[in-house]
Amino acid sequence: MTNVVSTTEIDALLAAHSPVAIGVSGGKDSQAAALATFDHLNAIGHRGPRVLIHSDLGSVEWNESLPVCHRLAAYLGVELIVVRRKAGGLLERWESRWQSSVRRYENLETVTLVLPWSTPSMRFCTSELKTHIISAELRRRFKGQTVVNVTGVRREESAARAKGTVASRDSDGKGWSWRPISDWTVAQVFERIAASGLAPHEAYTRFGMSRVSCRFCIMSNASDLAAASAVPESHDLYRHMVEMEAASTFGFQGSRWLADVAPHLLSDGLRGTVLRAKEKATERVALEKLITKEMLYVKGWPTRMLTDAEAATLAKVRRAVSDLIGLSAGYLDVPTIHGRYAELMSERLAA
């Protein structure tokens, strides 16, 4: 059986029988990490609390993900804690982010529209809907104790993860994150699951996915997006997300539009709307390039008043973008933009 990797800090916590919480998504890596962690804990005589914890992301998740977690918990004989974002799942978070972007743009609280989607460099889907919610529940459940939070992160998965550590103290200083299968290969992951007699998620075995997270993930490659779109359970979600692309003029993965993955699933009307949205996206990007770097949003914005020329440029861009996207933006001429900047700077200084 493949061994786990650890650190002196984790070893000390386990020897002290600290609580161990294993984050499970239904995917292969968290499944294998849970199995391997229990092997290790049993071998060293760990007597502390052990739980599995799953953050339910709502309609973006595969139908089979939560059942996989339940079966794993039953096999290991432990509780499965399921947590959810009170304001809704990831789809609702993307929708509210776009609504917020529109409101802020219309009210000149920012100078460019913000895309609705999370991105590889801005993964609030992980931080807000998984890490923060799970950490809060574990602090509540194991108040005053140092929790060892296990994840199935592996170095083989990406260049960024290849540089990762085996364990690290959580940002709040109240727990530790442990990645016990950091050095495992994907073959070893599937071997450990097979040895348990459990089945991996059907998205691997039936649908041909290489990774399982959301059905349409910002990190998915083209093959996985195509495989996900071929599954009937994904069709309603697919169309909904394409409608969001069309309304926002932001492709799901930047230049890669979800609408292009399975256009046969879209109505003629929606395909036409998407074509126009792509044209609008090109026009929007060209317009936003007229805004100089010095005018863009930064922390503490606005840091100064605009010149008349800058305000004229911003007014031109705002009028065009508002008409293009169908927004009801205010502050569309030089005097009102100057007035708004003065108001915002006054509010910031008074805060």
N, C-alpha and C positions, 0 to 999 in steps of 0.2 A: 504493500500500500504506500502511495506517495506521501512523504512527510510534509508537514507544514513548516514554514519559516517563522521565527519569532525574534524578539529582542529581550535584553535583560529587564527592561521596564515592564514589558508584557508578562514575562515569566514571573516577575515579582508579584504583579497584580493577580495572576492566576493562582500562585502559591498561597496568596492571602484570601483566596476564594471570593474574589470580586465578582459582581454580576457580569455576565456575558450576554450581549444582545447581538444577534446575527441578522443583518438586513437582508431580506429576501425579496426578489422581484418576480420570481417564476422563471427567470433565465437560468442557463446552465451554470454560470460562474457562481452565482449566489447559492445555488443548489449544492454544487460540489464543495463550496466553502463551508456550508453548514455541516455537511457530512464529515468533512475532514476535521473541522473544529471539534465536533463531538468526539471523534476518535481520539484526538489529542487530549481533550479534557478528561475523558474516561481514563486514558493511560496515565495521566499524572495525578489522578485522584481529586480532581476539582470538585468541590462540594457547594460552590456558590450557585446563585440563581442563574438559570439559562432560559432565554426566550428567543423566539423568532419575531421579527417585526417587519411589516409590509406597509408601505405608503401607497395607498390606492389613488392613482392619477385620474380616475374617472373613465370617460368614454374613449379616451385614446388608448387604453390598455386592451390587450388581447383578452378575449372571453375566458381563455384557459389559464391566465396568469394567477389569479387568486386561488382557483382550485389546486394548481400545482403546489402553491404554498401551504394550503391546508393539508394536502397529502404528505408533504414533507414534515410538517409539524406532527402529524399523527404517527408517522414512522419513527420520529425521534422521541415521541412522547412528551412534547413540551407545548406550552401555550404559543399560539400565533396572535400577536397583537396587530390589529389593523388600524391605521391612522389615516385621516383624510384632511385635506385643506377645507376649512369651514366655508370659505367663499366659493368652493367649487373646484373641479379638477383642472387639468392642464389646458383643455380646450377653452374653458371659461376664463382661465388666466390670460390666454392669448387674446380672446375677445375683449376682455376688459382693458388689456394693454393698448389695443388699437383704439378703443373708445377714449381712453385717456390721452392717447397721442393726438386724436382729432380735437378733443376739447382744449388741450394745451396749445395746439397750433392755432386754432381759431381765436384763442384769447391772448395770442402772442406771449406765451410763456416759454416758447422755444422757437427756433428759427427754421428748423426742418422737421418734416414728419419722421416719426420713429416707427420702425417696422413692428408688426405684432409678434413675430416669432422670436423664440430664443435662438441663440447661435452657439457654435462651438466655443467662442470666446466669451459668451455671455449666457451661461447655462443656468438661468434662474429656474428652469424646469427642475434641475437637480437641487439647487440650494434652497429654493423656497418651498417646493412641493415634496422634497424628500428629507434633506439634511436637517433643516430647521424644525420641521414637524416631528421627525423621529427623535431628535435631540430633546425637544421639549417634553415629549411623552416619557422618555427614559429618565430625565431629571425628576419628573413628577413621580414616576413609578419607583425609582431607587434614590429617593431624596437623601442627599448627604453622602452618597456612596460614589466611588469612582467606577464608572461603567466602561467595560471593554466592548467597543462597538466594532463588530466584524463585518467586512465587506469582501466581495469576491473579485476585487480589482486585480488584474494580472498585467505584468509588464509586457507580455507578448501582444497585447491588444493595440497599442499605439506607441508612437515615438515619445509622446508626453508621459504616458504611464511607465515607459521603460526607465524613466528617470526617477520614478517614485520610490518612496521609502517603504519599509515593511510595516512601520508603525509611526504614529505621530500623535502628539497631544492635541486635543480639540482646541479650537480657537478660544472657547470660553474657559479653558483650563480645568474643566470639570470632568473630563473623560479622555479616553484614548481611542483612536481608530487603529484597528489592526487588520492587515491584509495578508492572511496566512498562506494563501495560494499564489502569492506574487510571482513565483518562478515556474508555475505549472504551465504546460502546453495545453492547447485545446484538446488534444488527444487524451491527455491525462484527466482532464475535466470529465469528458464523456466516459472514460473508463471507470472513474470513481462512481459516477451515477449508475452505470450499468452494474457495478459490483453490489450496489445496494438493493437491486431489484426494482428500483423506482424507474419511471420513464421520464425522459426529458420533455420539455414543453413541445407540444405538437407543432409549433411554428417551425421548429428545426426539422422534425421528422416527416411532417405532412406538407408544409407550405414552402419549404426550401429556404428559410431565413438563415442567415449566418449569425445574427445576433437578435436577441429578444429584449425589447424595452417597450417603448410605445409602438403602436402598429406603424405609424409614420414618424420616424425619429429624425431630428436635425442632424444626427451623426450617421444616418443610414447611407449606404452606397446605392448606386442606381439599381443594382440587381435586387437588393432587399426592398426597395420601394416598389419595384415591379412585382415582386413576389407577394408583398402585402396587398397590393391593389387587386391581385387576382383572387383573393379570398372574399367570398360573399359578405362575411361579417364586417369587412372593412369598407364596403361600398358607400354607405351613408356618411361615414366619417370622411371618406375621400372627397365626396362631392361637397360636403360642408367646408372642408379646408380649402378646396379650390375656389369656392365662393368667397372665402376670406382673402385669398390671393387676388381675385378679381376686384374686390371692393377696395383693397388697400393699395394695390399696384406693387406689392412686394412678393416676390417669389419665395417659396418655402425655404429653399436653400440658396438664397442669393440669385445667381444666374440660372439655377436649376429650378424650374417650376414644377410643382406637383401635377399641374394640369397636363403636362406633357407626358406623364408616366402612363396614363391609361385614358386617353381622350375618348375612347369608345364608350366609357362609362358616363360621359357627360351629354347633356341634351344639346341640340343644335344651338339653342339660345345661349347656353352657358359657354359653349365653345367660342361663339362669336364675342361674348362679353370678355372672355379671356384674351382673345386676340387684341381687342381694343385696350385692355388693361396693360398688355405688354407695350403697346405703343405709348400709352400714358406714362408708363414707368420710364421709358427712354426719354420722354419729354420732361418728366419731373426731375430726373437725374441731371439733365442738361441745364435746367433752370437752377437747381440747387448749386451747381458748380459756379454760378455767378456770384454766390455769396462767398466772400473772402474768408480765409482762415481766421482772421482777427475778429470776424463778426459771429463766428459759430458759437454754439452753446458750450460753456465750460462751467466748472463748479463756481458758484458765486455770481453767475451771470444774472444781469448785465453788469460788467465791471466798469463801463464807461458809456457815455452818450455817443450816438453815431454822428458822423458828419452828414451834411445834407446829401452828399453823393451816395453814401452808404445807405441812408434811409430811403433814397429814391430807388436804389437797386433792390432793397428788401421789399419795398412796396410793389415793385414790378413783379418780383418772384411770387410774393404772396397772392397777388391778384390772379396770376396765371395758374398757380398750383391749386388755388381754391376753386377756380372755374374747372380745371382739369379733373379734379377728384370729386367735385360736387360738394364742397365744404361751404360753411357760412362764416368765413373768416372776417374778423374786424381788423382795424388798423391797416388800411390799404393805401394810405397816402403819407407823404412826408410829415405833415403837422401831427397827425394822430399817432404815427410811430414815435416821433420825438416825445409826445405826451405820455405815451405808454412806457417808454424807457425811463422817463423821469419818475413816473409812478412806481415802477418796479424797483428802481434804485433807492427811492425813498423808503419803500417797504423793507428792502433788504437791510438798509442802515438802521432802521428802527427795530429790527428783530433782535 
